[in-house]
Amino acid sequence: MACLLNETAHQARFKARNPNLPLIEALERAGVEVRWYNYALAHQGFRKGEVAPGVKVDLSAMMTLANLQMRGWAVIAD
């Protein structure tokens, strides 16, 4: 998920600007929460300090799902 890296980390790894940062900012302004999971972050070789501003880092998808369900969100499985 290199698209969620901050500018410095993206430049260092790919020698190019991160073209996704304006989209992340627009999503945040629209009330969308962009999340990246710490386990996935580490597995992909990224560090928490490399995450773009506005992107929230949760421990795991399973914990986020459990917390959302406790707040009344429903899981719609296919």
ChimeraX attribute file (.defattr): number of C-alpha atoms within 10 A of each C-alpha:
attribute: neighborCount
match mode: 1-to-1
recipient: residues
	/A:1	9
	/A:2	17
	/A:3	13
	/A:4	22
	/A:5	23
	/A:6	20
	/A:7	18
	/A:8	15
	/A:9	21
	/A:10	20
	/A:11	13
	/A:12	10
	/A:13	10
	/A:14	10
	/A:15	10
	/A:16	12
	/A:17	14
	/A:18	19
	/A:19	12
	/A:20	15
	/A:21	18
	/A:22	10
	/A:23	10
	/A:24	20
	/A:25	17
	/A:26	11
	/A:27	14
	/A:28	15
	/A:29	11
	/A:30	9
	/A:31	9
	/A:32	12
	/A:33	13
	/A:34	15
	/A:35	14
	/A:36	19
	/A:37	18
	/A:38	18
	/A:39	13
	/A:40	16
	/A:41	20
	/A:42	11
	/A:43	10
	/A:44	11
	/A:45	7
	/A:46	16
	/A:47	13
	/A:48	14
	/A:49	10
	/A:50	16
	/A:51	22
	/A:52	23
	/A:53	15
	/A:54	18
	/A:55	17
	/A:56	14
	/A:57	16
	/A:58	16
	/A:59	13
	/A:60	14
	/A:61	15
	/A:62	11
	/A:63	12
	/A:64	14
	/A:65	14
	/A:66	12
	/A:67	12
	/A:68	13
	/A:69	12
	/A:70	10
	/A:71	9
	/A:72	8
	/A:73	11
	/A:74	10
	/A:75	10
	/A:76	5
	/A:77	4
	/A:78	3
